[in-house]
Amino acid sequence: MSLSQVRRSRKESVLSRRQIEGLIADGRKIIVVDGKVLKVDAWLRFHPGGDKAIMHMVGRDATDEVDALHSAGARQRMDLYQIGRIEGRWVNFLPPIQGGEYRPLMENVEDEGSESDTEQESSSLESSKEPSPVFEPVEHRASYFRLRKSRDAPRFRDSSTSSISSVDLDDQYTKPKLSHLDARTQQELDLDLAKYPALDPATQHDVVRQYQQLNERIRTEGLYQCRYSSYAIEMCRYAFLFAMFYYALKSGWYATSGLFLGLFWHQLVFTAHDAGHMGITHDFTTDTIIGIIIADFLGGLSLGWWKRSHNVHHIVTNSAEHDPDIQHMPFFAISHRFFDSLRSTYHDKIMTFDPFAKFMIRYQHYLYYPILTFGRFNLYVQSWLYLFLGLGPRKGPAWWTRWLEIDGIPTPWARFVFVMVSHATTMPLHVQITLSHFAMSTADVGVAESFPQRMLRTTMDVDCPAWLDFVHGGLQFQAVHHLYPRIPRHNLRRTQKLVQQFCEDIGIPYALYGFVDGNRQVVGKLADVGRQAAILAQCQKTLAQSADLGMH
């Protein structure tokens, strides 16, 4: 048998759930895509979207996430990492980065056909769902229960895969763990479970099936094809804004110049976002070059940092511990879970709920817009950390541009006005970025939830007339974008109608608010969490006083 035949034979070998668990326990990075078992350890350092995105897919069926975020060529290259395949639907493990625990595969244990195989498969779910000491205090560990399927039920074999896919249906269905059993967490979880389709495998499989059918319809109708004429209009707008910025700067109208520069940056971000998702030419090299020119050379931000962060956001949307796009302590907390000083798996640090955070969170609904006025400075910091800490190139091509521009303004006061006006003008962009997620659910309903349902549960769209689309730059269609990230921005409005019909057919609520109502929802959410922080602070103060009086 030739070497190529041996490799093909190896790729076609069927791996059991227990074998895959053992590989992950040994430190292997295993994901499932289209029924293929991929060992992607060697690819982690080279993944353009960063290693964290892959880490959140270990032990899971990543079919829908991979299809949504990758080109056909990239998906084809993934076959190089195939080490086997699965049979039937895959029930997701909890990834190790999220606290999942795995048992090594013992050499003296028969895996297939043995009496202990069923027990091993069942307990593998348990080992993956144990509360993580990294994220949760011992006293707040959640209880959970299992619904045991009848052992007399016939085994279900299905070659199709989905984001919930893999073992036989006689495996246990596990209720997701809670971060802690306070009334607020339970209330939010119950609301999500009542509002969205059930998490049982059959229901979620149907959600995924219709989601994939919708994807094929979108492809058939040509909505993945970019309309380059729309970018010609975009280029005219960019040229006008830059010309006005430069004219005002040369004329000494520094505040006016800063205003047009801010508008220029605001608009540029939308096209950089398109390029980062390969939504322009769908070619990795071409779109990456376009994105770097726009983000780095014209905007002073790192496209590499953005892709590393944004890909994680697309995979674990609105997860308090894992999604960097909602981790803004000590300034904002969109969930009371941040009061537990959670550990960020993206930033690899504790988001401490310290006295400064306690003060800020109490007033966050008043400070929301003023703080976002300085939002672009945070993007600079994140970009610099990415480049200087070796997470990307140590010297980005545009790290010096902001300082050069500031140095070109004659007086300290003019410099200050120029910087503040140009950056404050981009504040609406930060409102647009946060608007679609801050008011939505952050509850963790577990690994049984399908990719499309999680995206629609944690993301809202903003309703606006078509003539205002250029102001929002496609960010008003975040729910559609999260389902199909590679659809060109100018086709999102047409796609929205198809997604709305999909939600109506499948029974998933489609969150759509006007811009004003959406802001009310966000500010209301911030105010609610702020009140919780105030109540918690008062309770802690009362308990401390009681202890001082010897009453506690």
Disulfide bonds with the S-S distance in Angstrom:
none
